């Protein structure tokens, strides 16, 4: 089934920006199941909110934790996996 995580529980940690070789703080919040259309097919995916100093992103993952869709909250730019 879909991910079973506490809703709206924020987890903070450090991540490495390999390009600039610095550590940045990020936070992830599980927002719950979300029905989204991927390549014309409705799918039930888990939605995650990722926040960092460089921007906010929504991530959608499937049951195997495979990243399926990314959306840049500020620009609305979307990336969808094949």
PDB file of N, CA, C and O in Angstrom, chain B, residues numbered from 101:
ATOM      1  N   UNK B 101       0.801  -1.190   0.000  1.00  0.00           N
ATOM      2  CA  UNK B 101       0.000   0.000   0.000  1.00  0.00           C
ATOM      3  C   UNK B 101       0.845   1.255   0.000  1.00  0.00           C
ATOM      4  O   UNK B 101       2.070   1.214  -0.113  1.00  0.00           O
ATOM      5  N   UNK B 102       0.171   2.338   0.126  1.00  0.00           N
ATOM      6  CA  UNK B 102       0.790   3.663   0.134  1.00  0.00           C
ATOM      7  C   UNK B 102       1.614   3.829   1.418  1.00  0.00           C
ATOM      8  O   UNK B 102       1.384   3.114   2.393  1.00  0.00           O
ATOM      9  N   UNK B 103       2.551   4.748   1.425  1.00  0.00           N
ATOM     10  CA  UNK B 103       3.386   4.983   2.598  1.00  0.00           C
ATOM     11  C   UNK B 103       2.544   5.245   3.835  1.00  0.00           C
ATOM     12  O   UNK B 103       1.534   5.944   3.757  1.00  0.00           O
ATOM     13  N   UNK B 104       2.935   4.708   4.952  1.00  0.00           N
ATOM     14  CA  UNK B 104       2.240   4.936   6.219  1.00  0.00           C
ATOM     15  C   UNK B 104       3.178   5.699   7.147  1.00  0.00           C
ATOM     16  O   UNK B 104       3.977   5.097   7.864  1.00  0.00           O
ATOM     17  N   UNK B 105       3.080   7.024   7.131  1.00  0.00           N
ATOM     18  CA  UNK B 105       3.912   7.897   7.954  1.00  0.00           C
ATOM     19  C   UNK B 105       3.000   8.876   8.684  1.00  0.00           C
ATOM     20  O   UNK B 105       1.901   9.168   8.212  1.00  0.00           O
ATOM     21  N   UNK B 106       3.444   9.383   9.822  1.00  0.00           N
ATOM     22  CA  UNK B 106       2.635  10.404  10.496  1.00  0.00           C
ATOM     23  C   UNK B 106       2.482  11.633   9.593  1.00  0.00           C
ATOM     24  O   UNK B 106       3.472  12.142   9.066  1.00  0.00           O
ATOM     25  N   UNK B 107       1.257  12.107   9.414  1.00  0.00           N
ATOM     26  CA  UNK B 107       1.014  13.272   8.569  1.00  0.00           C
ATOM     27  C   UNK B 107       1.562  14.532   9.208  1.00  0.00           C
ATOM     28  O   UNK B 107       1.504  14.716  10.424  1.00  0.00           O
ATOM     29  N   UNK B 108       2.086  15.381   8.368  1.00  0.00           N
ATOM     30  CA  UNK B 108       2.557  16.717   8.751  1.00  0.00           C
ATOM     31  C   UNK B 108       3.705  16.702   9.758  1.00  0.00           C
ATOM     32  O   UNK B 108       3.982  17.732  10.372  1.00  0.00           O
ATOM     33  N   UNK B 109       4.374  15.581   9.946  1.00  0.00           N
ATOM     34  CA  UNK B 109       5.519  15.520  10.853  1.00  0.00           C
ATOM     35  C   UNK B 109       6.766  15.936  10.082  1.00  0.00           C
ATOM     36  O   UNK B 109       7.180  15.254   9.144  1.00  0.00           O
ATOM     37  N   UNK B 110       7.361  17.053  10.478  1.00  0.00           N
ATOM     38  CA  UNK B 110       8.533  17.588   9.799  1.00  0.00           C
ATOM     39  C   UNK B 110       9.805  16.943  10.350  1.00  0.00           C
ATOM     40  O   UNK B 110       9.974  16.805  11.562  1.00  0.00           O
ATOM     41  N   UNK B 111      10.692  16.553   9.436  1.00  0.00           N
ATOM     42  CA  UNK B 111      11.987  15.990   9.807  1.00  0.00           C
ATOM     43  C   UNK B 111      13.059  16.898   9.218  1.00  0.00           C
ATOM     44  O   UNK B 111      13.065  17.166   8.017  1.00  0.00           O
ATOM     45  N   UNK B 112      13.968  17.372  10.075  1.00  0.00           N
ATOM     46  CA  UNK B 112      15.042  18.265   9.627  1.00  0.00           C
ATOM     47  C   UNK B 112      16.373  17.526   9.658  1.00  0.00           C
ATOM     48  O   UNK B 112      16.633  16.729  10.561  1.00  0.00           O
ATOM     49  N   UNK B 113      17.221  17.801   8.654  1.00  0.00           N
ATOM     50  CA  UNK B 113      18.543  17.205   8.608  1.00  0.00           C
ATOM     51  C   UNK B 113      19.418  18.014   7.669  1.00  0.00           C
ATOM     52  O   UNK B 113      18.935  18.914   6.983  1.00  0.00           O
ATOM     53  N   UNK B 114      20.683  17.701   7.639  1.00  0.00           N
ATOM     54  CA  UNK B 114      21.619  18.366   6.748  1.00  0.00           C
ATOM     55  C   UNK B 114      21.826  17.554   5.486  1.00  0.00           C
ATOM     56  O   UNK B 114      21.818  16.324   5.519  1.00  0.00           O
ATOM     57  N   UNK B 115      22.010  18.241   4.384  1.00  0.00           N
ATOM     58  CA  UNK B 115      22.280  17.587   3.104  1.00  0.00           C
ATOM     59  C   UNK B 115      23.520  18.228   2.503  1.00  0.00           C
ATOM     60  O   UNK B 115      23.837  19.382   2.791  1.00  0.00           O
ATOM     61  N   UNK B 116      24.206  17.482   1.681  1.00  0.00           N
ATOM     62  CA  UNK B 116      25.433  17.977   1.062  1.00  0.00           C
ATOM     63  C   UNK B 116      25.145  18.458  -0.351  1.00  0.00           C
ATOM     64  O   UNK B 116      24.607  17.711  -1.168  1.00  0.00           O
ATOM     65  N   UNK B 117      25.500  19.696  -0.639  1.00  0.00           N
ATOM     66  CA  UNK B 117      25.469  20.215  -1.996  1.00  0.00           C
ATOM     67  C   UNK B 117      26.851  19.937  -2.579  1.00  0.00           C
ATOM     68  O   UNK B 117      27.804  20.672  -2.323  1.00  0.00           O
ATOM     69  N   UNK B 118      26.946  18.877  -3.358  1.00  0.00           N
ATOM     70  CA  UNK B 118      28.248  18.422  -3.856  1.00  0.00           C
ATOM     71  C   UNK B 118      28.888  19.444  -4.800  1.00  0.00           C
ATOM     72  O   UNK B 118      30.112  19.567  -4.834  1.00  0.00           O
ATOM     73  N   UNK B 119      28.082  20.168  -5.558  1.00  0.00           N
ATOM     74  CA  UNK B 119      28.624  21.139  -6.513  1.00  0.00           C
ATOM     75  C   UNK B 119      29.386  22.252  -5.801  1.00  0.00           C
ATOM     76  O   UNK B 119      30.491  22.611  -6.208  1.00  0.00           O
ATOM     77  N   UNK B 120      28.792  22.800  -4.732  1.00  0.00           N
ATOM     78  CA  UNK B 120      29.458  23.893  -4.006  1.00  0.00           C
ATOM     79  C   UNK B 120      30.198  23.403  -2.769  1.00  0.00           C
ATOM     80  O   UNK B 120      30.836  24.195  -2.074  1.00  0.00           O
ATOM     81  N   UNK B 121      30.119  22.105  -2.487  1.00  0.00           N
ATOM     82  CA  UNK B 121      30.806  21.475  -1.365  1.00  0.00           C
ATOM     83  C   UNK B 121      30.457  22.121  -0.024  1.00  0.00           C
ATOM     84  O   UNK B 121      31.328  22.385   0.805  1.00  0.00           O
ATOM     85  N   UNK B 122      29.142  22.372   0.167  1.00  0.00           N
ATOM     86  CA  UNK B 122      28.672  22.901   1.442  1.00  0.00           C
ATOM     87  C   UNK B 122      27.497  22.070   1.928  1.00  0.00           C
ATOM     88  O   UNK B 122      26.830  21.394   1.145  1.00  0.00           O
ATOM     89  N   UNK B 123      27.255  22.128   3.218  1.00  0.00           N
ATOM     90  CA  UNK B 123      26.108  21.460   3.819  1.00  0.00           C
ATOM     91  C   UNK B 123      24.972  22.470   3.945  1.00  0.00           C
ATOM     92  O   UNK B 123      25.197  23.627   4.301  1.00  0.00           O
ATOM     93  N   UNK B 124      23.750  22.026   3.652  1.00  0.00           N
ATOM     94  CA  UNK B 124      22.594  22.910   3.763  1.00  0.00           C
ATOM     95  C   UNK B 124      21.517  22.221   4.598  1.00  0.00           C
ATOM     96  O   UNK B 124      21.362  21.002   4.514  1.00  0.00           O
ATOM     97  N   UNK B 125      20.776  22.977   5.398  1.00  0.00           N
ATOM     98  CA  UNK B 125      19.671  22.383   6.150  1.00  0.00           C
ATOM     99  C   UNK B 125      18.465  22.179   5.242  1.00  0.00           C
ATOM    100  O   UNK B 125      18.133  23.053   4.442  1.00  0.00           O
ATOM    101  N   UNK B 126      17.809  21.029   5.362  1.00  0.00           N
ATOM    102  CA  UNK B 126      16.584  20.746   4.624  1.00  0.00           C
ATOM    103  C   UNK B 126      15.564  20.142   5.583  1.00  0.00           C
ATOM    104  O   UNK B 126      15.925  19.618   6.637  1.00  0.00           O
ATOM    105  N   UNK B 127      14.295  20.220   5.211  1.00  0.00           N
ATOM    106  CA  UNK B 127      13.253  19.568   5.997  1.00  0.00           C
ATOM    107  C   UNK B 127      12.309  18.840   5.044  1.00  0.00           C
ATOM    108  O   UNK B 127      12.036  19.309   3.939  1.00  0.00           O
ATOM    109  N   UNK B 128      11.819  17.692   5.490  1.00  0.00           N
ATOM    110  CA  UNK B 128      10.848  16.901   4.745  1.00  0.00           C
ATOM    111  C   UNK B 128       9.601  16.759   5.593  1.00  0.00           C
ATOM    112  O   UNK B 128       9.681  16.514   6.796  1.00  0.00           O
ATOM    113  N   UNK B 129       8.443  16.915   4.959  1.00  0.00           N
ATOM    114  CA  UNK B 129       7.173  16.728   5.635  1.00  0.00           C
ATOM    115  C   UNK B 129       6.305  15.814   4.772  1.00  0.00           C
ATOM    116  O   UNK B 129       6.051  16.116   3.606  1.00  0.00           O
ATOM    117  N   UNK B 130       5.850  14.698   5.345  1.00  0.00           N
ATOM    118  CA  UNK B 130       4.966  13.778   4.637  1.00  0.00           C
ATOM    119  C   UNK B 130       3.562  14.380   4.625  1.00  0.00           C
ATOM    120  O   UNK B 130       2.979  14.623   5.682  1.00  0.00           O
ATOM    121  N   UNK B 131       3.021  14.620   3.430  1.00  0.00           N
ATOM    122  CA  UNK B 131       1.709  15.250   3.303  1.00  0.00           C
ATOM    123  C   UNK B 131       0.584  14.241   3.094  1.00  0.00           C
ATOM    124  O   UNK B 131      -0.590  14.602   3.179  1.00  0.00           O
ATOM    125  N   UNK B 132       0.925  12.986   2.822  1.00  0.00           N
ATOM    126  CA  UNK B 132      -0.096  11.952   2.677  1.00  0.00           C
ATOM    127  C   UNK B 132      -0.304  11.512   1.243  1.00  0.00           C
ATOM    128  O   UNK B 132       0.389  11.965   0.332  1.00  0.00           O
ATOM    129  N   UNK B 133      -1.275  10.618   1.052  1.00  0.00           N
ATOM    130  CA  UNK B 133      -1.560  10.118  -0.289  1.00  0.00           C
ATOM    131  C   UNK B 133      -2.168  11.210  -1.164  1.00  0.00           C
ATOM    132  O   UNK B 133      -2.885  12.085  -0.678  1.00  0.00           O
ATOM    133  N   UNK B 134      -1.870  11.145  -2.466  1.00  0.00           N
ATOM    134  CA  UNK B 134      -2.350  12.151  -3.401  1.00  0.00           C
ATOM    135  C   UNK B 134      -2.639  11.475  -4.736  1.00  0.00           C
ATOM    136  O   UNK B 134      -1.813  10.718  -5.246  1.00  0.00           O
ATOM    137  N   UNK B 135      -3.806  11.748  -5.296  1.00  0.00           N
ATOM    138  CA  UNK B 135      -4.155  11.243  -6.625  1.00  0.00           C
ATOM    139  C   UNK B 135      -3.601  12.213  -7.660  1.00  0.00           C
ATOM    140  O   UNK B 135      -3.974  13.386  -7.671  1.00  0.00           O
ATOM    141  N   UNK B 136      -2.717  11.737  -8.527  1.00  0.00           N
ATOM    142  CA  UNK B 136      -2.128  12.585  -9.561  1.00  0.00           C
ATOM    143  C   UNK B 136      -2.192  11.866 -10.900  1.00  0.00           C
ATOM    144  O   UNK B 136      -2.203  10.637 -10.965  1.00  0.00           O
ATOM    145  N   UNK B 137      -2.235  12.655 -11.959  1.00  0.00           N
ATOM    146  CA  UNK B 137      -2.231  12.088 -13.303  1.00  0.00           C
ATOM    147  C   UNK B 137      -0.808  12.094 -13.836  1.00  0.00           C
ATOM    148  O   UNK B 137      -0.171  13.142 -13.933  1.00  0.00           O
ATOM    149  N   UNK B 138      -0.322  10.912 -14.179  1.00  0.00           N
ATOM    150  CA  UNK B 138       1.019  10.751 -14.738  1.00  0.00           C
ATOM    151  C   UNK B 138       0.866  10.116 -16.115  1.00  0.00           C
ATOM    152  O   UNK B 138       0.396   8.985 -16.230  1.00  0.00           O
ATOM    153  N   UNK B 139       1.261  10.840 -17.158  1.00  0.00           N
ATOM    154  CA  UNK B 139       1.165  10.360 -18.538  1.00  0.00           C
ATOM    155  C   UNK B 139      -0.245   9.853 -18.858  1.00  0.00           C
ATOM    156  O   UNK B 139      -0.408   8.808 -19.487  1.00  0.00           O
ATOM    157  N   UNK B 140      -1.263  10.605 -18.417  1.00  0.00           N
ATOM    158  CA  UNK B 140      -2.646  10.283 -18.724  1.00  0.00           C
ATOM    159  C   UNK B 140      -3.293   9.226 -17.859  1.00  0.00           C
ATOM    160  O   UNK B 140      -4.441   8.852 -18.102  1.00  0.00           O
ATOM    161  N   UNK B 141      -2.580   8.727 -16.840  1.00  0.00           N
ATOM    162  CA  UNK B 141      -3.108   7.684 -15.965  1.00  0.00           C
ATOM    163  C   UNK B 141      -3.144   8.188 -14.524  1.00  0.00           C
ATOM    164  O   UNK B 141      -2.135   8.670 -14.010  1.00  0.00           O
ATOM    165  N   UNK B 142      -4.311   8.077 -13.865  1.00  0.00           N
ATOM    166  CA  UNK B 142      -4.423   8.455 -12.455  1.00  0.00           C
ATOM    167  C   UNK B 142      -3.638   7.461 -11.593  1.00  0.00           C
ATOM    168  O   UNK B 142      -3.782   6.247 -11.740  1.00  0.00           O
ATOM    169  N   UNK B 143      -2.813   7.989 -10.699  1.00  0.00           N
ATOM    170  CA  UNK B 143      -2.039   7.154  -9.787  1.00  0.00           C
ATOM    171  C   UNK B 143      -2.170   7.697  -8.369  1.00  0.00           C
ATOM    172  O   UNK B 143      -2.289   8.905  -8.165  1.00  0.00           O
ATOM    173  N   UNK B 144      -2.146   6.799  -7.398  1.00  0.00           N
ATOM    174  CA  UNK B 144      -2.150   7.194  -6.001  1.00  0.00           C
ATOM    175  C   UNK B 144      -0.701   7.125  -5.514  1.00  0.00           C
ATOM    176  O   UNK B 144      -0.129   6.042  -5.384  1.00  0.00           O
ATOM    177  N   UNK B 145      -0.120   8.294  -5.247  1.00  0.00           N
ATOM    178  CA  UNK B 145       1.276   8.399  -4.828  1.00  0.00           C
ATOM    179  C   UNK B 145       1.334   9.086  -3.469  1.00  0.00           C
ATOM    180  O   UNK B 145       0.355   9.687  -3.028  1.00  0.00           O
ATOM    181  N   UNK B 146       2.476   8.994  -2.816  1.00  0.00           N
ATOM    182  CA  UNK B 146       2.704   9.691  -1.555  1.00  0.00           C
ATOM    183  C   UNK B 146       3.360  11.035  -1.852  1.00  0.00           C
ATOM    184  O   UNK B 146       4.341  11.108  -2.593  1.00  0.00           O
ATOM    185  N   UNK B 147       2.804  12.105  -1.262  1.00  0.00           N
ATOM    186  CA  UNK B 147       3.312  13.455  -1.498  1.00  0.00           C
ATOM    187  C   UNK B 147       4.162  13.907  -0.311  1.00  0.00           C
ATOM    188  O   UNK B 147       3.778  13.746   0.847  1.00  0.00           O
ATOM    189  N   UNK B 148       5.320  14.474  -0.628  1.00  0.00           N
ATOM    190  CA  UNK B 148       6.283  14.934   0.377  1.00  0.00           C
ATOM    191  C   UNK B 148       6.657  16.380   0.066  1.00  0.00           C
ATOM    192  O   UNK B 148       6.867  16.734  -1.094  1.00  0.00           O
ATOM    193  N   UNK B 149       6.741  17.210   1.096  1.00  0.00           N
ATOM    194  CA  UNK B 149       7.156  18.601   0.958  1.00  0.00           C
ATOM    195  C   UNK B 149       8.619  18.700   1.377  1.00  0.00           C
ATOM    196  O   UNK B 149       8.964  18.348   2.505  1.00  0.00           O
ATOM    197  N   UNK B 150       9.482  19.177   0.478  1.00  0.00           N
ATOM    198  CA  UNK B 150      10.907  19.361   0.768  1.00  0.00           C
ATOM    199  C   UNK B 150      11.182  20.861   0.776  1.00  0.00           C
ATOM    200  O   UNK B 150      10.906  21.556  -0.202  1.00  0.00           O
ATOM    201  N   UNK B 151      11.727  21.354   1.886  1.00  0.00           N
ATOM    202  CA  UNK B 151      12.053  22.778   2.007  1.00  0.00           C
ATOM    203  C   UNK B 151      13.547  22.943   2.286  1.00  0.00           C
ATOM    204  O   UNK B 151      14.137  22.200   3.069  1.00  0.00           O
ATOM    205  N   UNK B 152      14.142  23.940   1.621  1.00  0.00           N
ATOM    206  CA  UNK B 152      15.544  24.269   1.873  1.00  0.00           C
ATOM    207  C   UNK B 152      15.737  25.758   1.612  1.00  0.00           C
ATOM    208  O   UNK B 152      14.826  26.437   1.138  1.00  0.00           O
ATOM    209  N   UNK B 153      16.915  26.252   1.922  1.00  0.00           N
ATOM    210  CA  UNK B 153      17.212  27.663   1.671  1.00  0.00           C
ATOM    211  C   UNK B 153      17.163  27.987   0.179  1.00  0.00           C
ATOM    212  O   UNK B 153      16.941  29.136  -0.203  1.00  0.00           O
ATOM    213  N   UNK B 154      17.368  26.977  -0.659  1.00  0.00           N
ATOM    214  CA  UNK B 154      17.393  27.217  -2.105  1.00  0.00           C
ATOM    215  C   UNK B 154      16.019  27.081  -2.749  1.00  0.00           C
ATOM    216  O   UNK B 154      15.884  27.324  -3.948  1.00  0.00           O
ATOM    217  N   UNK B 155      14.992  26.697  -1.986  1.00  0.00           N
ATOM    218  CA  UNK B 155      13.646  26.612  -2.546  1.00  0.00           C
ATOM    219  C   UNK B 155      12.817  25.510  -1.924  1.00  0.00           C
ATOM    220  O   UNK B 155      13.306  24.704  -1.133  1.00  0.00           O
ATOM    221  N   UNK B 156      11.556  25.497  -2.299  1.00  0.00           N
ATOM    222  CA  UNK B 156      10.621  24.486  -1.820  1.00  0.00           C
ATOM    223  C   UNK B 156      10.187  23.611  -2.995  1.00  0.00           C
ATOM    224  O   UNK B 156       9.983  24.097  -4.108  1.00  0.00           O
ATOM    225  N   UNK B 157      10.051  22.314  -2.726  1.00  0.00           N
ATOM    226  CA  UNK B 157       9.695  21.344  -3.753  1.00  0.00           C
ATOM    227  C   UNK B 157       8.654  20.384  -3.204  1.00  0.00           C
ATOM    228  O   UNK B 157       8.670  20.049  -2.019  1.00  0.00           O
ATOM    229  N   UNK B 158       7.747  19.942  -4.073  1.00  0.00           N
ATOM    230  CA  UNK B 158       6.871  18.827  -3.748  1.00  0.00           C
ATOM    231  C   UNK B 158       7.418  17.608  -4.472  1.00  0.00           C
ATOM    232  O   UNK B 158       7.789  17.690  -5.643  1.00  0.00           O
ATOM    233  N   UNK B 159       7.468  16.481  -3.779  1.00  0.00           N
ATOM    234  CA  UNK B 159       7.935  15.218  -4.342  1.00  0.00           C
ATOM    235  C   UNK B 159       6.813  14.201  -4.247  1.00  0.00           C
ATOM    236  O   UNK B 159       6.097  14.165  -3.246  1.00  0.00           O
ATOM    237  N   UNK B 160       6.645  13.373  -5.270  1.00  0.00           N
ATOM    238  CA  UNK B 160       5.679  12.275  -5.242  1.00  0.00           C
ATOM    239  C   UNK B 160       6.443  10.983  -5.461  1.00  0.00           C
ATOM    240  O   UNK B 160       7.203  10.865  -6.423  1.00  0.00           O
ATOM    241  N   UNK B 161       6.248  10.007  -4.573  1.00  0.00           N
ATOM    242  CA  UNK B 161       6.919   8.711  -4.681  1.00  0.00           C
ATOM    243  C   UNK B 161       5.866   7.602  -4.712  1.00  0.00           C
ATOM    244  O   UNK B 161       4.763   7.752  -4.185  1.00  0.00           O
ATOM    245  N   UNK B 162       6.241   6.476  -5.349  1.00  0.00           N
ATOM    246  CA  UNK B 162       5.322   5.343  -5.389  1.00  0.00           C
ATOM    247  C   UNK B 162       5.575   4.414  -4.214  1.00  0.00           C
ATOM    248  O   UNK B 162       6.340   4.743  -3.307  1.00  0.00           O
ATOM    249  N   UNK B 163       4.935   3.257  -4.232  1.00  0.00           N
ATOM    250  CA  UNK B 163       5.040   2.307  -3.119  1.00  0.00           C
ATOM    251  C   UNK B 163       6.456   1.779  -2.912  1.00  0.00           C
ATOM    252  O   UNK B 163       6.806   1.373  -1.804  1.00  0.00           O
ATOM    253  N   UNK B 164       7.271   1.778  -3.961  1.00  0.00           N
ATOM    254  CA  UNK B 164       8.664   1.315  -3.858  1.00  0.00           C
ATOM    255  C   UNK B 164       9.624   2.473  -3.558  1.00  0.00           C
ATOM    256  O   UNK B 164      10.841   2.318  -3.655  1.00  0.00           O
ATOM    257  N   UNK B 165       9.065   3.637  -3.191  1.00  0.00           N
ATOM    258  CA  UNK B 165       9.840   4.850  -2.890  1.00  0.00           C
ATOM    259  C   UNK B 165      10.562   5.400  -4.114  1.00  0.00           C
ATOM    260  O   UNK B 165      11.520   6.161  -3.977  1.00  0.00           O
ATOM    261  N   UNK B 166      10.112   5.022  -5.314  1.00  0.00           N
ATOM    262  CA  UNK B 166      10.675   5.554  -6.551  1.00  0.00           C
ATOM    263  C   UNK B 166      10.102   6.952  -6.767  1.00  0.00           C
ATOM    264  O   UNK B 166       8.886   7.144  -6.735  1.00  0.00           O
ATOM    265  N   UNK B 167      10.976   7.916  -6.985  1.00  0.00           N
ATOM    266  CA  UNK B 167      10.559   9.288  -7.224  1.00  0.00           C
ATOM    267  C   UNK B 167       9.908   9.371  -8.600  1.00  0.00           C
ATOM    268  O   UNK B 167      10.549   9.078  -9.609  1.00  0.00           O
ATOM    269  N   UNK B 168       8.628   9.772  -8.646  1.00  0.00           N
ATOM    270  CA  UNK B 168       7.861   9.798  -9.883  1.00  0.00           C
ATOM    271  C   UNK B 168       7.691  11.214 -10.425  1.00  0.00           C
ATOM    272  O   UNK B 168       7.746  11.433 -11.635  1.00  0.00           O
ATOM    273  N   UNK B 169       7.486  12.162  -9.531  1.00  0.00           N
ATOM    274  CA  UNK B 169       7.207  13.534  -9.968  1.00  0.00           C
ATOM    275  C   UNK B 169       7.817  14.522  -8.982  1.00  0.00           C
ATOM    276  O   UNK B 169       7.842  14.271  -7.777  1.00  0.00           O
ATOM    277  N   UNK B 170       8.314  15.658  -9.505  1.00  0.00           N
ATOM    278  CA  UNK B 170       8.865  16.749  -8.703  1.00  0.00           C
ATOM    279  C   UNK B 170       8.220  18.040  -9.202  1.00  0.00           C
ATOM    280  O   UNK B 170       8.043  18.229 -10.405  1.00  0.00           O
ATOM    281  N   UNK B 171       7.874  18.920  -8.274  1.00  0.00           N
ATOM    282  CA  UNK B 171       7.358  20.237  -8.655  1.00  0.00           C
ATOM    283  C   UNK B 171       8.075  21.312  -7.852  1.00  0.00           C
ATOM    284  O   UNK B 171       8.127  21.250  -6.623  1.00  0.00           O
ATOM    285  N   UNK B 172       8.628  22.295  -8.550  1.00  0.00           N
ATOM    286  CA  UNK B 172       9.219  23.469  -7.911  1.00  0.00           C
ATOM    287  C   UNK B 172       8.060  24.374  -7.508  1.00  0.00           C
ATOM    288  O   UNK B 172       7.353  24.895  -8.370  1.00  0.00           O
ATOM    289  N   UNK B 173       7.861  24.564  -6.215  1.00  0.00           N
ATOM    290  CA  UNK B 173       6.716  25.325  -5.702  1.00  0.00           C
ATOM    291  C   UNK B 173       6.738  26.761  -6.200  1.00  0.00           C
ATOM    292  O   UNK B 173       5.689  27.313  -6.533  1.00  0.00           O
ATOM    293  N   UNK B 174       7.918  27.377  -6.258  1.00  0.00           N
ATOM    294  CA  UNK B 174       8.018  28.787  -6.640  1.00  0.00           C
ATOM    295  C   UNK B 174       7.713  29.035  -8.108  1.00  0.00           C
ATOM    296  O   UNK B 174       7.041  30.010  -8.442  1.00  0.00           O
ATOM    297  N   UNK B 175       8.199  28.165  -8.993  1.00  0.00           N
ATOM    298  CA  UNK B 175       8.050  28.399 -10.440  1.00  0.00           C
ATOM    299  C   UNK B 175       6.947  27.557 -11.076  1.00  0.00           C
ATOM    300  O   UNK B 175       6.494  27.860 -12.180  1.00  0.00           O
ATOM    301  N   UNK B 176       6.510  26.491 -10.378  1.00  0.00           N
ATOM    302  CA  UNK B 176       5.524  25.592 -10.950  1.00  0.00           C
ATOM    303  C   UNK B 176       6.105  24.609 -11.940  1.00  0.00           C
ATOM    304  O   UNK B 176       5.364  23.840 -12.553  1.00  0.00           O
ATOM    305  N   UNK B 177       7.423  24.618 -12.110  1.00  0.00           N
ATOM    306  CA  UNK B 177       8.092  23.689 -13.027  1.00  0.00           C
ATOM    307  C   UNK B 177       7.921  22.262 -12.520  1.00  0.00           C
ATOM    308  O   UNK B 177       8.110  21.992 -11.334  1.00  0.00           O
ATOM    309  N   UNK B 178       7.563  21.347 -13.423  1.00  0.00           N
ATOM    310  CA  UNK B 178       7.373  19.942 -13.060  1.00  0.00           C
ATOM    311  C   UNK B 178       8.324  19.048 -13.827  1.00  0.00           C
ATOM    312  O   UNK B 178       8.648  19.297 -14.988  1.00  0.00           O
ATOM    313  N   UNK B 179       8.761  18.007 -13.150  1.00  0.00           N
ATOM    314  CA  UNK B 179       9.566  16.959 -13.771  1.00  0.00           C
ATOM    315  C   UNK B 179       8.851  15.649 -13.482  1.00  0.00           C
ATOM    316  O   UNK B 179       8.558  15.336 -12.329  1.00  0.00           O
ATOM    317  N   UNK B 180       8.567  14.873 -14.547  1.00  0.00           N
ATOM    318  CA  UNK B 180       7.882  13.602 -14.408  1.00  0.00           C
ATOM    319  C   UNK B 180       8.745  12.517 -15.026  1.00  0.00           C
ATOM    320  O   UNK B 180       9.233  12.663 -16.147  1.00  0.00           O
ATOM    321  N   UNK B 181       8.931  11.418 -14.284  1.00  0.00           N
ATOM    322  CA  UNK B 181       9.720  10.300 -14.798  1.00  0.00           C
ATOM    323  C   UNK B 181       8.947   9.540 -15.852  1.00  0.00           C
ATOM    324  O   UNK B 181       7.716   9.507 -15.833  1.00  0.00           O
ATOM    325  N   UNK B 182       9.666   8.936 -16.760  1.00  0.00           N
ATOM    326  CA  UNK B 182       9.050   8.060 -17.771  1.00  0.00           C
ATOM    327  C   UNK B 182       8.691   6.735 -17.156  1.00  0.00           C
ATOM    328  O   UNK B 182       8.162   5.859 -17.841  1.00  0.00           O
TER     329      UNK B 182
END
